[in-house]
């Protein structure tokens, strides 16, 4: 899941898969506007959307603002419809499910950030010999990680320097720096995420992954939500091909994570991961990477805490019991949160779930989706930490 947005807004959204909510046991819910991934970009720049959307929906010739350049046109139409129905407030208004209106095509830049291209590294062959790995740096602290994207600032990450529980960060791509102005301080290990283009290639992966390992990274993340049409959007066979080509070569040099799946039902989520494991002949895994979002509209803070605990203690072990390749592996929670929570509720949720995650021996790491942008872990004015950010840093 991605698109950085103000805290009360992005937390109102969850992953959707062609009109199906990615909540466990909520697969049959109707698609609602507050679950529209593309809407996040519009809500992030609501004043621009308020002028742009009416013209766009009325078929008036209007240029797509640069802020929305990475959103597919079909998704913009759906998002604008939701934006107008909710008056920009993201109240849960029912929309008509449409697989095409929500689907973003896979990125055509293997080294772009999660929203825009920012590749600066030289290309290296995907089939080249893996360079010798010599770890020389990076934090060795706690289990927590920070997520950031092109809307973040280096200064935001610097607010977390010295936090004993935070040891790494990731940005859905393979390079620490995003463009020339955004990066994560070297006191945090950077975990690369494998991202491929339309031809299922990433010519920079070997170099980028090796650089990250040499700088202290303990993990490599594989495809991000391949079961989600709005993210990596890979078939099981495509995900297998990508993993075999790019991940296996690092076996024994760093801990390799399975593709990070949503907590959706049906053919998505853990069911997708099970199919992937069965099909991935000769693949090596060290970590099970999962994402977990539940809506505040359905659950209280305490119920959300219980839901994540149950997922870790029941759902994931049930999957492991069926697949010997996954048995005994620790869990990485690459993304999680209580969507739709207020700032205060977001802080409360983290204060209640983090002691459990920190102490749970089967959880090797986690990244709350709070992230390094105003309105999430950073205050709206950008000058300090939000309640959730403060809890993540200090508790």
FIGU-370700 format. One record per residue (C-alpha): x, y, z; residue number from 1. Coordinates in pm, whole numbers, plus 32768, in hexadecimal, padded with zeros to 4 digits. Example, Ala and Ser with C-alpha at 12.3 -4.5 7.8 and 13.67 -1.06 7.14 Angstrom:
# residues 2
+------+------+------+---------+
|    X |    Y |    Z | tordren |
+------+------+------+---------+
| 84CE | 7E3E | 830C |       1 |
| 8557 | 7F96 | 82CA |       2 |
+------+------+------+---------+
***
This chain:
# residues 395
+------+------+------+---------+
|    X |    Y |    Z | tordren |
+------+------+------+---------+
| 8000 | 8000 | 8000 |       1 |
| 807A | 815E | 7FBD |       2 |
| 8034 | 82CC | 7F6E |       3 |
| 8097 | 83A6 | 8093 |       4 |
| 7F77 | 8478 | 8116 |       5 |
| 7F1B | 853B | 824E |       6 |
| 7EF0 | 845B | 837E |       7 |
| 7D73 | 845F | 83A4 |       8 |
| 7D56 | 8427 | 822D |       9 |
| 7E44 | 830F | 81D7 |      10 |
| 7DD6 | 8254 | 830B |      11 |
| 7C77 | 8257 | 827F |      12 |
| 7CE5 | 8182 | 815C |      13 |
| 7D35 | 8016 | 8128 |      14 |
| 7DB3 | 7F3B | 8012 |      15 |
| 7CA8 | 7EDB | 7F14 |      16 |
| 7CBB | 7DCD | 7E11 |      17 |
| 7BD0 | 7E05 | 7CED |      18 |
| 7ABB | 7E71 | 7DD3 |      19 |
| 7B02 | 7D79 | 7EEB |      20 |
| 7B73 | 7DF7 | 803C |      21 |
| 7CBC | 7D6F | 80B8 |      22 |
| 7C3E | 7D26 | 8214 |      23 |
| 7C33 | 7BC4 | 82A0 |      24 |
| 7ACF | 7B41 | 829E |      25 |
| 7A54 | 7C7E | 81F3 |      26 |
| 7A84 | 7C11 | 8088 |      27 |
| 7917 | 7C4A | 8029 |      28 |
| 7909 | 7DB4 | 809A |      29 |
| 789E | 7EA5 | 7F89 |      30 |
| 79AA | 7F90 | 7F0A |      31 |
| 798E | 80DD | 7FBC |      32 |
| 7A30 | 8226 | 7F67 |      33 |
| 7B01 | 8230 | 809F |      34 |
| 7BB0 | 80F5 | 8025 |      35 |
| 7C17 | 818A | 7ED4 |      36 |
| 7D92 | 8182 | 7EBA |      37 |
| 7DA3 | 8286 | 7DA5 |      38 |
| 7CD8 | 8376 | 7E7A |      39 |
| 7DFF | 839D | 7F62 |      40 |
| 7EC2 | 8467 | 7E65 |      41 |
| 7D99 | 854E | 7E31 |      42 |
| 7D5D | 8577 | 7FA5 |      43 |
| 7ECD | 85C0 | 7FDC |      44 |
| 7E9C | 86F4 | 7F02 |      45 |
| 7D2D | 8734 | 7F47 |      46 |
| 7D31 | 88A3 | 7EE1 |      47 |
| 7DB6 | 8843 | 7D8B |      48 |
| 7CBC | 8725 | 7D6C |      49 |
| 7B99 | 880A | 7DC7 |      50 |
| 7BDF | 88D8 | 7C8E |      51 |
| 7C51 | 87BE | 7BAC |      52 |
| 7B4E | 86AD | 7BEC |      53 |
| 7A0E | 8763 | 7B82 |      54 |
| 7AAD | 87C0 | 7A37 |      55 |
| 7B3D | 8665 | 7A02 |      56 |
| 79F2 | 85B6 | 7A46 |      57 |
| 7935 | 86A2 | 7960 |      58 |
| 7A20 | 8641 | 7843 |      59 |
| 7AA8 | 87A2 | 7833 |      60 |
| 7C01 | 87AA | 7798 |      61 |
| 7CE3 | 87D4 | 78C2 |      62 |
| 7E4D | 8771 | 78FE |      63 |
| 7E8C | 8675 | 7A13 |      64 |
| 7F44 | 872C | 7B2C |      65 |
| 80A8 | 86C0 | 7B66 |      66 |
| 8045 | 864B | 7CC4 |      67 |
| 7F70 | 8539 | 7C25 |      68 |
| 805A | 84DD | 7B08 |      69 |
| 809C | 8380 | 7B91 |      70 |
| 7F2C | 8325 | 7BB2 |      71 |
| 7E9C | 8269 | 7A8A |      72 |
| 7D8C | 8329 | 79D1 |      73 |
| 7C84 | 821F | 7A14 |      74 |
| 7CDA | 8230 | 7B85 |      75 |
| 7CC7 | 83AB | 7B83 |      76 |
| 7B62 | 8398 | 7B00 |      77 |
| 7AFB | 82AA | 7C16 |      78 |
| 7BB2 | 8375 | 7D1C |      79 |
| 7B1B | 84BE | 7CAA |      80 |
| 79C0 | 8426 | 7CBC |      81 |
| 7A04 | 83BC | 7E20 |      82 |
| 7AA0 | 850B | 7E73 |      83 |
| 7965 | 85C3 | 7E0B |      84 |
| 7879 | 84CF | 7EB6 |      85 |
| 7934 | 84F1 | 7FFD |      86 |
| 7976 | 8667 | 7FD6 |      87 |
| 7AE1 | 8619 | 8014 |      88 |
| 7A9D | 8591 | 8170 |      89 |
| 7AB4 | 841D | 8124 |      90 |
| 7975 | 83C2 | 81D5 |      91 |
| 7917 | 825E | 8170 |      92 |
| 783C | 828E | 803D |      93 |
| 77EE | 8159 | 7F71 |      94 |
| 7871 | 8158 | 7E0D |      95 |
| 783A | 8062 | 7CF4 |      96 |
| 794E | 7F5B | 7CE9 |      97 |
| 7A25 | 7F71 | 7BB4 |      98 |
| 7B5B | 7E9F | 7B83 |      99 |
| 7BE2 | 7F7F | 7A70 |     100 |
| 7BAA | 80C4 | 7B26 |     101 |
| 7C7C | 805D | 7C4F |     102 |
| 7D91 | 7F9E | 7BA4 |     103 |
| 7EDC | 8051 | 7B79 |     104 |
| 7FBB | 7FB5 | 7A72 |     105 |
| 810D | 7F3B | 7AF0 |     106 |
| 8219 | 8044 | 7AF5 |     107 |
| 82F6 | 8055 | 79C3 |     108 |
| 841F | 80CB | 7A8E |     109 |
| 84C3 | 7FBF | 7B5D |     110 |
| 8577 | 80BC | 7C35 |     111 |
| 846E | 81C6 | 7C5A |     112 |
| 83F1 | 8231 | 7DAE |     113 |
| 829C | 81B8 | 7E0E |     114 |
| 8205 | 82DD | 7D51 |     115 |
| 830D | 8373 | 7C6C |     116 |
| 8450 | 830F | 7BC5 |     117 |
| 8591 | 836C | 7C77 |     118 |
| 8696 | 8274 | 7C04 |     119 |
| 87FA | 82F0 | 7C1A |     120 |
| 88C6 | 81B2 | 7C27 |     121 |
| 8979 | 8116 | 7B01 |     122 |
| 88DA | 7FE8 | 7A5F |     123 |
| 8964 | 7E8F | 7AA7 |     124 |
| 8906 | 7D45 | 7A0E |     125 |
| 87F9 | 7C86 | 7AC6 |     126 |
| 88AF | 7B43 | 7A83 |     127 |
| 8A08 | 7BBA | 7AEB |     128 |
| 8AC7 | 7B15 | 7C04 |     129 |
| 8A67 | 7B9F | 7D57 |     130 |
| 8B87 | 7C77 | 7DDB |     131 |
| 8C2B | 7C12 | 7F20 |     132 |
| 8B5D | 7C8F | 8046 |     133 |
| 8C18 | 7D30 | 8167 |     134 |
| 8B2E | 7DCF | 8266 |     135 |
| 8BC8 | 7F0E | 82EF |     136 |
| 8AB8 | 7FE0 | 838F |     137 |
| 894D | 801F | 83E5 |     138 |
| 8888 | 8014 | 8525 |     139 |
| 886D | 7ED7 | 85F2 |     140 |
| 8753 | 7F57 | 86CF |     141 |
| 85E7 | 7EF2 | 86FB |     142 |
| 84E0 | 7E56 | 861D |     143 |
| 843D | 7F92 | 8597 |     144 |
| 8469 | 8022 | 843B |     145 |
| 8411 | 816C | 8393 |     146 |
| 8363 | 818F | 8243 |     147 |
| 8398 | 82BF | 8166 |     148 |
| 8358 | 8333 | 8002 |     149 |
| 838F | 845B | 7F1C |     150 |
| 82AF | 853D | 7FEF |     151 |
| 838E | 8504 | 811E |     152 |
| 84B5 | 85D7 | 818B |     153 |
| 8605 | 856E | 8212 |     154 |
| 85BB | 864B | 8340 |     155 |
| 848A | 8578 | 8397 |     156 |
| 855B | 843D | 83B4 |     157 |
| 865C | 84FA | 8480 |     158 |
| 8552 | 8530 | 858C |     159 |
| 8570 | 83BC | 85D9 |     160 |
| 86EA | 83AB | 85F5 |     161 |
| 874A | 8312 | 8743 |     162 |
| 8602 | 8254 | 876C |     163 |
| 8677 | 810A | 87FE |     164 |
| 8551 | 8041 | 8777 |     165 |
| 857A | 80B3 | 860C |     166 |
| 868B | 800B | 8542 |     167 |
| 862F | 8014 | 83CE |     168 |
| 855D | 80B4 | 82C2 |     169 |
| 84D7 | 8074 | 8164 |     170 |
| 8436 | 8137 | 8049 |     171 |
| 83A8 | 802B | 7F5D |     172 |
| 84DB | 8044 | 7E81 |     173 |
| 8640 | 7FC8 | 7E75 |     174 |
| 86FD | 810C | 7EBA |     175 |
| 8713 | 81C9 | 8003 |     176 |
| 870E | 8321 | 7F61 |     177 |
| 85DA | 83A2 | 7EAE |     178 |
| 8657 | 8498 | 7DAC |     179 |
| 8760 | 858A | 7E24 |     180 |
| 86B7 | 8615 | 7F59 |     181 |
| 860D | 84FD | 801F |     182 |
| 86C0 | 83EA | 80D9 |     183 |
| 86C3 | 832B | 8222 |     184 |
| 87DC | 8368 | 8318 |     185 |
| 88ED | 8262 | 830D |     186 |
| 88B4 | 8211 | 847C |     187 |
| 878A | 8148 | 83FB |     188 |
| 87C4 | 8017 | 8321 |     189 |
| 8712 | 8031 | 81D1 |     190 |
| 8648 | 7F06 | 8157 |     191 |
| 8624 | 7EFD | 7FDB |     192 |
| 84DD | 7E8C | 7F3F |     193 |
| 84E7 | 7DCD | 7DF7 |     194 |
| 841F | 7E89 | 7CF3 |     195 |
| 8410 | 7E23 | 7B86 |     196 |
| 839F | 7ECA | 7A46 |     197 |
| 829B | 7E4D | 794F |     198 |
| 8393 | 7D4F | 78C8 |     199 |
| 83CB | 7CCB | 7A2B |     200 |
| 852D | 7D59 | 7A2F |     201 |
| 85FD | 7E34 | 7B16 |     202 |
| 875E | 7E68 | 7A94 |     203 |
| 87CA | 7F22 | 7BCF |     204 |
| 875F | 7E1E | 7CCE |     205 |
| 88A4 | 7D60 | 7CFD |     206 |
| 896E | 7E9D | 7D31 |     207 |
| 886A | 7F46 | 7E0F |     208 |
| 882D | 7E13 | 7EE6 |     209 |
| 89A0 | 7DD7 | 7F13 |     210 |
| 89DB | 7F43 | 7F74 |     211 |
| 88C5 | 7F2D | 8077 |     212 |
| 8953 | 7DED | 810C |     213 |
| 8AB0 | 7E84 | 811A |     214 |
| 8A19 | 7FAC | 81D3 |     215 |
| 897C | 7ED0 | 82DD |     216 |
| 882E | 7E56 | 825B |     217 |
| 87C2 | 7D09 | 82EE |     218 |
| 86A2 | 7CCF | 81FC |     219 |
| 8635 | 7CE2 | 8092 |     220 |
| 84C3 | 7D19 | 8046 |     221 |
| 842E | 7C6D | 7F18 |     222 |
| 8300 | 7CE7 | 7E4D |     223 |
| 8216 | 7DD8 | 7F01 |     224 |
| 80AF | 7D5A | 7F07 |     225 |
| 80B7 | 7C8D | 7DC6 |     226 |
| 7F53 | 7C25 | 7E1F |     227 |
| 7EDF | 7D8F | 7E08 |     228 |
| 7E84 | 7E1E | 7CB3 |     229 |
| 7EE8 | 7F76 | 7D33 |     230 |
| 8048 | 7F0D | 7D97 |     231 |
| 8139 | 7E0B | 7D03 |     232 |
| 800E | 7D63 | 7C5A |     233 |
| 80B7 | 7C1B | 7BFD |     234 |
| 8023 | 7AC9 | 7BB5 |     235 |
| 80A8 | 79AF | 7C8B |     236 |
| 8180 | 7936 | 7B6B |     237 |
| 8208 | 7A94 | 7B2D |     238 |
| 825D | 7ABC | 7C9D |     239 |
| 8310 | 796D | 7C93 |     240 |
| 83D6 | 79D2 | 7B60 |     241 |
| 843F | 7B1A | 7C05 |     242 |
| 84A2 | 7A71 | 7D4B |     243 |
| 856C | 795E | 7CA4 |     244 |
| 8624 | 7A56 | 7BC7 |     245 |
| 8676 | 7B63 | 7CC6 |     246 |
| 8653 | 7AE9 | 7E2C |     247 |
| 86E2 | 798A | 7E35 |     248 |
| 883F | 79FE | 7DD5 |     249 |
| 885F | 7AAB | 7F28 |     250 |
| 881A | 796F | 7FF1 |     251 |
| 8904 | 7958 | 811A |     252 |
| 8977 | 7AC2 | 80FC |     253 |
| 8844 | 7B65 | 8198 |     254 |
| 86E8 | 7AFF | 820F |     255 |
| 85F9 | 7AE0 | 80E9 |     256 |
| 848B | 7B3D | 8116 |     257 |
| 836A | 7AA3 | 805D |     258 |
| 8298 | 7B8E | 7F87 |     259 |
| 81D7 | 7C75 | 8070 |     260 |
| 8066 | 7C18 | 8051 |     261 |
| 7F2E | 7CCD | 80C3 |     262 |
| 7E44 | 7C3E | 81CA |     263 |
| 7D37 | 7C0D | 80C4 |     264 |
| 7C5A | 7ADF | 8094 |     265 |
| 7C05 | 7A06 | 7F6A |     266 |
| 7D2E | 79D9 | 7E80 |     267 |
| 7DF0 | 7AF5 | 7F27 |     268 |
| 7EAC | 7B15 | 806F |     269 |
| 7F2F | 79DB | 8113 |     270 |
| 7E7E | 7902 | 8011 |     271 |
| 7F48 | 79AE | 7F00 |     272 |
| 8085 | 797E | 7FCB |     273 |
| 803B | 780C | 7FF2 |     274 |
| 8012 | 77E4 | 7E7A |     275 |
| 8154 | 78A5 | 7E45 |     276 |
| 8218 | 77C6 | 7F33 |     277 |
| 8193 | 768C | 7E8B |     278 |
| 81F7 | 770D | 7D33 |     279 |
| 834A | 779D | 7D8F |     280 |
| 8427 | 7670 | 7D52 |     281 |
| 8582 | 7691 | 7DE7 |     282 |
| 852F | 77D8 | 7E94 |     283 |
| 85C9 | 782D | 7FE3 |     284 |
| 850D | 78F3 | 80ED |     285 |
| 8585 | 7978 | 823B |     286 |
| 845F | 7A5A | 829A |     287 |
| 82E7 | 7A63 | 825F |     288 |
| 828B | 7BC9 | 81FE |     289 |
| 8121 | 7C2E | 8241 |     290 |
| 804F | 7D6B | 8239 |     291 |
| 7F26 | 7D9D | 831F |     292 |
| 7E1E | 7EB1 | 8311 |     293 |
| 7CCF | 7EB9 | 83C4 |     294 |
| 7BCF | 7FD5 | 83B9 |     295 |
| 7B77 | 80AC | 84E4 |     296 |
| 7A12 | 80B4 | 845D |     297 |
| 79F7 | 7F40 | 84AC |     298 |
| 7AD7 | 7F19 | 85DB |     299 |
| 7B2C | 7FD4 | 8717 |     300 |
| 7C98 | 8011 | 876E |     301 |
| 7C99 | 7EE6 | 8859 |     302 |
| 7BF2 | 7E07 | 8757 |     303 |
| 7CF3 | 7E70 | 8654 |     304 |
| 7E0A | 7E13 | 8742 |     305 |
| 7D68 | 7CBF | 8777 |     306 |
| 7D3B | 7C91 | 85FE |     307 |
| 7EAE | 7CBC | 85B7 |     308 |
| 7F0C | 7BD8 | 86D7 |     309 |
| 7E1F | 7ACE | 8653 |     310 |
| 7EAC | 7AEF | 84F4 |     311 |
| 800C | 7AB6 | 8579 |     312 |
| 7FAE | 799E | 8667 |     313 |
| 7EA8 | 78E6 | 8596 |     314 |
| 7E97 | 7942 | 8425 |     315 |
| 800A | 7945 | 83D5 |     316 |
| 8053 | 7803 | 8499 |     317 |
| 7F31 | 775C | 83DF |     318 |
| 7FDE | 77B2 | 8299 |     319 |
| 812C | 7737 | 831C |     320 |
| 8092 | 75EC | 8380 |     321 |
| 8039 | 75AE | 8213 |     322 |
| 818C | 7608 | 8181 |     323 |
| 82CC | 7572 | 8207 |     324 |
| 839B | 7685 | 815F |     325 |
| 82FC | 7782 | 824B |     326 |
| 8305 | 76BE | 838E |     327 |
| 83D6 | 775D | 849E |     328 |
| 8407 | 78A3 | 83E0 |     329 |
| 83E0 | 79F0 | 8497 |     330 |
| 82E6 | 7AFA | 842B |     331 |
| 832C | 7C54 | 83A1 |     332 |
| 81FF | 7D3D | 83AA |     333 |
| 8263 | 7E1C | 8289 |     334 |
| 812F | 7EFD | 82AD |     335 |
| 8013 | 7F10 | 83A6 |     336 |
| 7F21 | 8005 | 8442 |     337 |
| 7DC0 | 804C | 84B3 |     338 |
| 7D31 | 8105 | 8387 |     339 |
| 7C48 | 8227 | 83CA |     340 |
| 7CCE | 8266 | 8528 |     341 |
| 7CEA | 83C6 | 85AD |     342 |
| 7E41 | 8447 | 8612 |     343 |
| 7DF7 | 83F3 | 877E |     344 |
| 7D75 | 8298 | 8725 |     345 |
| 7EA4 | 8259 | 864A |     346 |
| 7F88 | 82A7 | 876E |     347 |
| 7EB9 | 81CE | 8856 |     348 |
| 7EBF | 80AC | 8760 |     349 |
| 8039 | 80B2 | 8748 |     350 |
| 8065 | 80D4 | 88C0 |     351 |
| 7F93 | 7F9B | 88F0 |     352 |
| 801B | 7EBF | 87D7 |     353 |
| 818E | 7F13 | 87DF |     354 |
| 81E1 | 7E71 | 8930 |     355 |
| 814E | 7D2F | 88AA |     356 |
| 820D | 7D45 | 8762 |     357 |
| 8352 | 7DA2 | 8810 |     358 |
| 8336 | 7C75 | 88F6 |     359 |
| 82A9 | 7B79 | 87FE |     360 |
| 83C5 | 7A8D | 87A5 |     361 |
| 8331 | 7A2C | 8653 |     362 |
| 8327 | 7B9A | 85DF |     363 |
| 847B | 7C03 | 855A |     364 |
| 841A | 7D65 | 84F5 |     365 |
| 82FB | 7E4F | 84A1 |     366 |
| 82AB | 7F97 | 83F4 |     367 |
| 8174 | 8058 | 8458 |     368 |
| 80D6 | 810F | 8333 |     369 |
| 80F8 | 8249 | 83D4 |     370 |
| 821A | 82CF | 8312 |     371 |
| 8304 | 83F4 | 82E2 |     372 |
| 8212 | 84F9 | 825F |     373 |
| 813B | 8608 | 8303 |     374 |
| 7FF5 | 858E | 8396 |     375 |
| 8074 | 842C | 83D6 |     376 |
| 81A7 | 8404 | 84B7 |     377 |
| 81F6 | 8573 | 847D |     378 |
| 8114 | 8689 | 84FC |     379 |
| 803F | 8745 | 8400 |     380 |
| 8125 | 8873 | 8408 |     381 |
| 8256 | 8798 | 83D3 |     382 |
| 8307 | 881B | 8507 |     383 |
| 82EC | 86F1 | 85F0 |     384 |
| 8259 | 8599 | 862D |     385 |
| 80E9 | 8539 | 8631 |     386 |
| 8063 | 8465 | 8753 |     387 |
| 80A3 | 832A | 8687 |     388 |
| 81FE | 839F | 8626 |     389 |
| 8252 | 83EE | 878D |     390 |
| 81D5 | 829A | 8800 |     391 |
| 829C | 81EC | 86EF |     392 |
| 83DA | 82A2 | 8752 |     393 |
| 83C2 | 82A7 | 88CB |     394 |
| 82F1 | 8181 | 8946 |     395 |
+------+------+------+---------+
***
